[in-house]
C-alpha cells in the first residue's frame, strides 16, 4: 500500500503564478499582496528537510518562516520546473519524469537535457508558460541562470519569451537580479540556482562542499533582501529534496529482470520506470519484483499511483511505463544495461515520495 500523498502535493505549481498575480494586483493562492516586482529564486535540490538539517550553514533562510509545500511526483527537476513554469500538474504537461520512453515514436526522451532542438521541446510542451502570460499582460519576465541554459530545449519549454540573462556564477546572478529590481517597471525575475543539486549528486548533501555552497547562497539571499526596497518581494523555493545513498545500498534491477524483458528503463534512481516488451506481463513482473525488493521499494503501476492520489489522470498513455519501482528506504535503483556509468557514481539521489524528497521550502520575503 502506498502512503497518502502530502496535503500540499504540487504546491510548487502555485509559486510562480502567485508571484505574477501579486505583480498584477490579483488574488492568488499564496495570499501575496500587491508588489511592483517579485524575484522568485528556485534552488535546485534544496528540500525543506535538507535546509533545516543544515542549521547555521543557512542561518538566514532557517530564521525565516517557511510555508509547508511540496513538489509533484516524481520529485525531479524536469517534472517540477515545468509545473512551476506552467502552473499545471505533470499529467497535463507530459513531463511525467526525468527520462521516458515514447512508445508511439519508439524513442527514449530525456525530458531535462536530451532535446535535439528547441523546436522539438516546444512541440512537446505546448501549454502556455507563465512567462508568456506575463508578457501578454505587459509584465516583464526575466530569467537569470547559467549561460549554458540560454538556448536549451528545456528553457524553451519552460520560459518562452523571457528575457534571458546568462551568468558565470551564483554571485553574478544575484547582482543581476538586484539590478533588475531597481527600476520602476513591473516584472518577474526568475533566478535559478542549479549548483547545489549538482554538488549533491557528486558529493552528497551532507558534504562540506554542499554545505559551504549553501552557506554562500544563504548569504546572497540575505543581502538581496536587505537591499530589496518596499516595492518588491522575494520568494525562495526548490524543486525537490535530496537523499544520500551509499554505494552499498544500490539495488540492481538487472539481477531480477533481463534486457529481453524490457524495452527501456527511465525515471530516476529512486523512481525507476520500467517499460516492458510484453505489456500483459505487468502483473506477473510486479509480483516477481515485490518478492525481491518489496522490503525497500514500492512496486506499482501508473493506475495505482492514480488511485493513491500521486497522479490524477493518464493523458499520455504512450509515455507511461508499465511499472514504477520507488524507493521507500535509503536505496538507489539501477538497471545496469540501461544506466549511464556516471550515474552509478552518484551519492545524492531523488525522485521518490519520501518527505525528504517531496517537501520543499516556500519562503516569502518582503511581503
N, C-alpha and C positions, 0 to 999 in steps of 0.2 A: 504494500500500500504506500502510495506517495503521500508525503505530508501536505497539509494545506498550503497554498501559496501565501506569501505575506499580504496583509491587507493593503499595503502600499505598492503592490505589484505594478510595475510600469510607470511609477510616478515620475521617473526621469523624463517621460514624454510630456509632462506638464511644464517643464522648466523653461525652455526657450520660448514657447508660445506665451507663457505668462509674462516673461520679460518683454516681449513685443507688445502685449496688451497693456503692460504698465506704461510703456512709452506712448502708446496710443490713447491712454486715459480710459481704458476699458476694464470692466470687471474681469478677474482671472481666477483660476482655481487655487493659486497660491496666496490670494488676497493681497497682492502687492499694490501699493498706492502709485499714483502717477509720478513718473520720473522723466526727465528730459532724455537721458540716455542710460543704458544699462550695459555693463560689461559682464558677460557670462563666461566664467572660467571653468573649463572641463579638464580635470586632471585624470588622465587615463590610469586606471588601476588603483586608485585611492579609495578603497572601500571604507565605510564608516568604522568598522572594527579595526582595520589596519591603521586608520588615523588615530583612534582612541588609544590603541596599544603603543603608539609611537611617542606618547607623552610629551616631554619637553622639546622633542625634535620638531613638534608642530604646536608650540606654545600658543601662538596667536589663534590658529584655527580651533584648537581644543578649548580655548576660552570663550568661543562664540557659541550661540545656540544653533544647533543643527536640527532641522525638521526630519522626522523619520521618513525615509524614502527608499525605493528600490528600483532596480532596473527590471526589464523583462527577462524571460528565459529565452534562450540561453544567455548566461552572464558573460557576454563577449562584445568586443568593440564594434564589430560591423552591425550587429543587431541593435545595440544600444544607441550608437550615434545616429543611425538612420531614424530610429524612433524619436530621438531628441530633435532631429532636424526637420521632421515632418509632423510631429505630434500624433503619429499613427503607430499602432502596435505591429509587431513583425508579421503577424498573419495577414496584414493588409499591404505590406510592402514587398514581401517575398524575401526579405533579409532574415531568414529563419536561423542563421548560424554563421559561423566563420567560413566553413567550406561545405559545399553541397555538390550533389551530382544531379544534373538535369537530364532526366530520362528522355524527355522529348527531343532534346538536342543531342543527347548522347555524349555530353561533355561534363568534365569537372569544372566547378567555378569557385575560385577563392573570392568571396564577396568583399574582402577588405583591400587586398593589394594585387589581385590577379586579373584586373581588367585589361583586355587587349587594346582598348581605346576608350576615349572619353565618350564617344557616341554609343558604344556598347553599354556603358554604365547608365547613360541617360535613357536608353531604350528599355533597360531592365527596371529602372526606378523612375516611373512616370508621374508619380504623385507630386503635387505642388510642394516645394520646400518652403520653410518659413522665411528663408532669405528672399525668395521670390515674392512671398506675401508681403514682406516688409517693404520691398522696393515698390510694389504696386500701390502701396498706401503712402508713398513719399517719405518713408523712414529709411535712412541709410543703413546698410548692413555691411559690416567689415569682418573679415576672418583674419586672425593673426596666428600664424602657425609656422612650422619649419618650412623653409623654401622648397624642400623636396616634394611637398604635397601640393604645390601650386597647380600643376597640370595632371594630377592623378584622377583616375576614373572615380575613385571614392569621393573626392572633393566635388566632382561634377554631379554625383548622385545626391549629395547632401547639402551643398552650399551654392547652388546655381545662382548666378547673377551677383553674388557677393564680391565686394572689392577685396582682393587677396593681398595681404602684406606678409611676404616671406621674410623670415629672420634666421639668423645663425645660432642664436642662444635663447635660453629662457629669459635672461635679463633683458635682451633686446625686445622680446615680446611684451614684457610689462612696460618698458619705456614707450613702445609704440601705442599700447592701449592708453597710457596716461596722456600721450599727445592727442590721440583721437577724441578723448573725453573732454578736452579743454574747450573746444568751440561750442557754439550755441545750437548747432544743428542736431535735431533728434536722430538718435542712432542706436543700433545694437552693435556691440563689439564682442565677437566670439573669439576667445583666447584658448587655444588648445595646447595642452602640455602632455606629450607622449612619453617623455623621458623616464618617468617613474615606472611605467609598465615595462618598458624595455629593460630597465635595470632589474626589475623583479624577475622577469623571465631568465635573465642571465645569471643573477647572483642571489635572488631571493629578497623578499620584502623585509626580512629581519637583518639583512646585511648592513655593514657600515656605509657602503656606497649608497644604498637606497635611503637610509635614514639621513645621511648628510644631504642628499639631493632634496628630500622632503623639507629639511630644515631651511634650505635656501629658498625653496618655493614659498614656504610659510612666511619668510621674511619679505619676499617680493609682494605678496598679497597684503601684508600688514602695511607696507609702505604705500602701495596703491590706494588702500583705504584711507590712510592718513592724508593723502593728497586729493581725495575724491571730489570734494565740494558737495554742497547740499542738493544740487540739481540732479545728481547722478546716483546710481546704485550698482552694487556688485552682487552676483550670485556665484557661489562656488559649489561645484558638484563633481561627479565622476561617472564613469560608465559601468564599472564593476569593481569588485574587490579581488584579492589575490590569496591563494593558499600555497604555502611552500610544501613541496613534496620531495623527500629524499629518494634517491635513485633505487634504493632497496624496496620502495613502495610502488614501483611501477607494476602495472598489470598488462600482460601482453595477450591480447585477444587472439593473436595468430596461433597461440598454443591450443585454442579450442575451435577456431574456425579457419579453414584453409582458403587460399585465394580462389579455389574452384567454386566456393560458395558465395563469393562476394563480387558485385560489380564495382563497388568503390567503398571507401571509408571517408567520412567527412566529420564535420563538427569540430570540437575542441578536445583537448587532452583530458578534460573532466566531464565532457558530454559528447561521447563518440556516436556519430551517425553511421549506421550500418545499412548499406544498400545491397539487398540480396539478389542473386541471379534468379532465384525462384521465389517470387513474392508469396506464394502459397506456403512457403516453408517458415514464415514468420513465427507462428505459434510454437512449432517444434524447436526452432532455434532459440526462442526466448526461454523455453523451459530448460534447454540444454545449458544456456549461459547462466541462468539463475542458479543452477546447481553448482556451477564453477565459481561465480563471482558474486553471488547474491548476498554474501555476508558484508561486502564492502561497496556494493553498487546496486542501483535500481536498474532493472532491465524492463523497458516499457515500449509500447507502440505510440505513435502520434495520437491515436484516438484516446489512449489512456491519459496522455498529457492534457488533452481537451477536457476529458471527464474530470480530471483533478483541478482544472482551472488555470493551468500554466499557459495554455493556448486556448483560443475560443472557436476557431473555425479553420477549415482547410481549403483555402482559396488557391493553393499552389500544389496540387497533388503530384505533379511531375517532379517536384523538388524534395518531397518528403521521403525520408528513409523508412524502411520497414521497421527498424528497431533503433532505440536510443539507449545507450548504456551510460548512466550518470553516476558519478562518484558520490557516495554518501559518507565515506571516511577519507582520510588524507592519502589518497592514491591518485596516480595519473595513469591514463589508459592509452594504449597504443596497439595498432596492428602494424607490425614492422615491415610488411610488404607494401604498405601504403604511406607510412610516416616518413617525413624527411629526417635524415640523420641528425641534423642540427636540433630538431625538436626533442630528440631523446636526451639532450643535454640540459634541457630547461629545468630550473628549480621552482620558479613561480608559475602557477597554473590557475586557470579559471574556466568557467563555463557551466558549472552545475548549480544546484539550487540551495546550497548551504547559505546560512545567513552571512557568513564572511564573504561570499562571492556576490550575493544579490543586494545586500544592504549598502547604500551609498550616502554620503553626506549631502545635505542641501542647506547651505548657509547663506542667508541674505544679509548683506551689509549695506548700511546707509538708507534703509527703508523705514 
